[in-house]
Amino acid sequence: MNGVVRILQISDTHIATADNGRYISAPLAAAVYKLSGRTTSEALERVLAEVASSGFAPDLVLHTGDVVDTPDPRSYEVAAELLAKLAAPALVVPGNHDDPAMLAEVFGSISTMKIGGWLVIGLDSRIVGAGHGAIDEESLVWLEQCLSSTEAHVVIGLHHPPLSVCGDPYCRLENSYDLLSVLDRHAHVRGVLSGHLHLCDEVVRRQVRYLLAPSTCIQLTHHHPLPDNNRAATAVGARLLELHPDGRIESEIVWASLHDG
């Protein structure tokens, strides 16, 4: 498979360090532990072990946000230590649970990466203090410039999905039309990878694949309110992608169980 670029997309890891043995300030991590008896770090380790056993060796790890449940330096360090085991460069974009400055302190502030015949672009869709997202005007202008200055095939990663399969306002990229208008002007955009919804799905629009990655800690069914979403642990997973020199994207999901046996 000469020339094929392999990307491991992980999302919504929600890594958390415990407060005096309890996840007082990290409610989603607490829910994962209550339902499965696993920490979110242990859940990520299970996913990465399943990826390794599949034989998939990524050229790049793309993390599409919510690296931690509640921002603190140690949680980001734990996430970085786990991802470092993959021995591949990482491009990490912030989610609504993240602090971009803390994230950049640990992972760096890389927003583009050229790999093979592909350009991977990371976008910050976070709105301070909100669950939903948006791409600000400055970022849209920057994206237009990036897309206009390359002939490479392009994959874009961001936290909030531009085409949401969840109707709740929390799930939205509120100015998705503005982003889609930029993407529509550039035929070499092949895929848009996102997370946030804790489920895997795919929407195809104008021959561009919009791919959602599952969470590495828990999937959601989007019954609202979200605290009542799950009453049992779910499988956890990640998305494996192969990017071909002709612009084709092949993708599959690898799943792991949080239960033994």
C-alpha positions in Angstrom: 0.0 0.0 0.0 2.7 2.4 -1.1 1.7 6.0 -0.6 -1.2 5.3 1.8 -1.4 7.5 4.8 -2.9 6.0 8.0 -4.6 8.1 10.5 -6.0 7.1 13.9 -8.8 9.4 14.9 -9.6 9.4 18.6 -12.1 11.7 20.3 -13.7 12.6 23.5 -11.3 10.8 25.8 -12.3 12.9 28.8 -9.2 12.0 30.8 -9.5 13.0 34.5 -7.4 12.8 37.6 -9.4 12.0 40.7 -10.2 14.5 43.5 -9.2 12.7 46.7 -10.1 9.4 45.0 -13.4 10.7 43.5 -14.2 12.5 40.3 -16.0 15.3 42.0 -15.2 17.9 39.3 -15.3 15.6 36.3 -18.9 14.4 36.0 -18.6 12.5 32.7 -15.5 10.6 34.0 -17.4 9.8 37.2 -20.3 8.4 35.1 -17.9 6.2 33.1 -16.4 4.9 36.4 -19.8 4.3 38.0 -21.1 2.4 34.9 -18.1 0.4 34.0 -15.7 0.4 36.9 -13.0 1.8 34.6 -11.4 5.2 34.6 -11.4 7.1 31.3 -7.6 6.6 31.2 -8.2 2.8 31.4 -10.8 3.0 28.7 -8.4 4.8 26.4 -5.8 2.2 27.1 -8.2 -0.6 26.1 -9.0 1.2 22.8 -5.3 1.7 22.0 -4.6 -2.0 22.8 -7.4 -3.0 20.4 -5.9 -0.8 17.7 -2.5 -2.3 18.3 -3.9 -5.9 18.1 -5.5 -5.0 14.8 -2.1 -4.4 13.3 -3.0 -0.8 12.4 0.1 1.4 12.7 -0.8 5.1 12.3 1.3 7.7 10.6 -0.7 10.4 12.4 -3.0 10.5 15.4 -5.8 13.1 15.1 -7.5 13.8 18.4 -10.8 15.7 17.7 -11.2 17.2 21.1 -12.4 16.8 24.7 -9.1 15.5 25.6 -9.9 16.0 29.3 -13.1 16.2 31.3 -12.1 19.2 33.3 -8.9 21.1 32.4 -5.9 20.6 34.6 -2.3 20.2 33.6 -1.9 16.7 35.0 -4.9 15.3 33.0 -3.3 16.6 29.8 0.0 15.0 30.8 -1.7 11.7 31.4 -3.4 11.9 27.9 0.0 12.8 26.3 1.7 9.8 28.0 -0.9 7.4 26.7 -0.8 8.7 23.2 3.0 8.7 23.1 2.9 4.9 23.2 1.7 5.0 19.6 5.0 6.5 18.4 3.3 8.7 15.9 2.9 12.5 15.7 -0.3 13.9 17.0 -2.5 16.8 15.9 -4.9 17.7 18.7 -7.8 20.2 18.5 -9.7 21.5 21.5 -13.2 20.5 22.4 -15.7 22.3 24.6 -14.3 20.6 27.7 -10.7 21.7 26.9 -8.6 24.7 27.8 -6.7 25.6 24.6 -3.7 27.1 26.4 -3.2 24.1 28.7 -3.7 21.8 25.7 -1.1 23.6 23.7 1.4 23.6 26.6 1.4 19.8 26.5 0.7 19.0 22.8 1.9 22.1 21.1 -0.1 24.4 18.9 0.2 22.6 15.6 -2.8 23.3 13.3 -1.6 21.8 10.0 0.4 18.7 9.1 1.6 17.7 5.6 1.9 13.9 5.4 2.3 12.0 2.1 0.1 13.7 -0.5 -2.3 14.9 2.1 -2.7 18.0 4.2 -4.4 17.6 7.6 -5.9 20.8 9.0 -7.1 21.3 12.6 -9.8 23.8 13.5 -10.8 25.2 16.9 -14.6 25.1 17.1 -14.8 25.9 20.8 -16.9 28.7 22.3 -15.8 29.8 25.8 -18.3 28.7 28.3 -20.6 26.9 25.9 -21.2 23.3 24.8 -22.0 24.0 21.2 -19.4 25.4 18.8 -18.5 27.9 16.1 -15.7 28.7 13.8 -14.7 32.4 14.2 -14.2 34.7 11.3 -10.4 34.8 11.7 -10.2 31.0 11.5 -12.5 30.9 8.4 -10.2 33.4 6.6 -7.1 31.4 7.6 -8.8 28.2 6.4 -9.6 29.8 3.0 -6.0 30.8 2.7 -4.7 27.3 3.6 -7.0 25.6 1.1 -6.2 28.1 -1.7 -2.4 27.6 -1.3 -2.3 23.8 -1.6 -3.0 21.2 -4.2 -2.8 18.3 -1.8 -5.8 16.3 -0.8 -7.2 17.7 2.4 -8.7 16.3 5.6 -10.0 18.6 8.3 -10.4 17.8 11.9 -12.5 19.7 14.4 -14.5 18.9 17.5 -18.1 19.9 16.6 -19.6 18.2 13.6 -20.6 20.6 10.8 -23.4 18.2 9.8 -24.9 17.0 13.1 -27.0 13.9 13.4 -28.3 15.2 16.8 -31.0 17.9 16.8 -30.2 19.4 20.2 -28.6 22.9 20.2 -25.8 21.5 22.4 -24.7 19.3 19.5 -24.4 22.1 16.9 -21.7 24.0 15.1 -23.8 27.1 15.1 -22.3 28.7 11.9 -21.9 25.5 10.0 -23.1 27.2 6.8 -20.1 29.5 6.9 -17.7 26.6 7.2 -19.5 24.6 4.5 -19.4 27.6 2.2 -15.6 27.7 2.5 -15.3 23.9 1.9 -17.6 24.0 -1.1 -15.1 26.2 -2.9 -12.3 23.7 -2.7 -12.7 20.3 -4.5 -9.6 18.8 -3.0 -11.3 18.7 0.5 -11.9 15.0 0.9 -13.0 14.5 4.5 -14.1 16.3 7.6 -13.5 14.4 10.9 -15.2 15.4 14.2 -16.4 14.1 17.5 -18.4 15.7 20.3 -21.5 13.5 19.9 -20.0 10.3 21.4 -21.1 8.2 18.5 -19.9 7.1 15.0 -21.7 8.1 11.9 -21.1 9.3 8.4 -22.8 11.9 6.2 -21.7 12.5 2.6 -22.2 15.9 1.1 -21.0 17.1 -2.3 -18.7 14.0 -2.4 -17.0 15.0 0.9 -17.2 12.5 3.7 -18.2 13.9 7.1 -17.1 11.3 9.6 -17.9 11.1 13.3 -15.6 9.1 15.6 -16.9 7.3 18.7 -15.7 8.3 22.1 -13.0 6.3 23.8 -14.9 6.3 27.1 -18.7 6.1 26.5 -21.2 6.4 23.7 -24.3 8.6 24.0 -27.8 8.0 22.6 -28.7 11.7 22.9 -31.7 11.3 25.1 -32.0 14.6 27.0 -31.1 15.7 29.6 -27.7 14.1 29.0 -27.1 13.1 32.6 -29.9 10.5 32.0 -28.4 9.3 28.8 -26.8 6.0 29.8 -27.7 3.4 32.4 -25.1 0.9 31.3 -21.5 1.0 30.0 -21.0 1.0 26.3 -18.3 -0.3 24.0 -15.6 2.2 23.3 -13.7 2.8 20.1 -11.8 4.8 17.6 -11.8 5.4 13.8 -9.1 4.0 11.5 -8.5 5.8 8.2 -6.5 5.0 5.1 -5.9 8.0 2.8 -5.0 7.0 -0.7 -2.9 9.0 -3.2 -5.9 9.3 -5.5 -8.0 11.1 -2.8 -10.0 8.0 -1.7 -10.6 7.5 2.1 -11.2 4.1 3.5 -12.4 4.0 7.1 -13.5 1.5 9.8 -14.2 1.6 13.5 -12.3 -0.5 16.0 -14.3 -1.3 19.2 -13.2 -2.5 22.6 -15.2 -3.6 25.6 -14.8 -2.2 29.1 -15.9 -5.5 30.6 -13.5 -8.4 31.2 -14.0 -11.7 29.4 
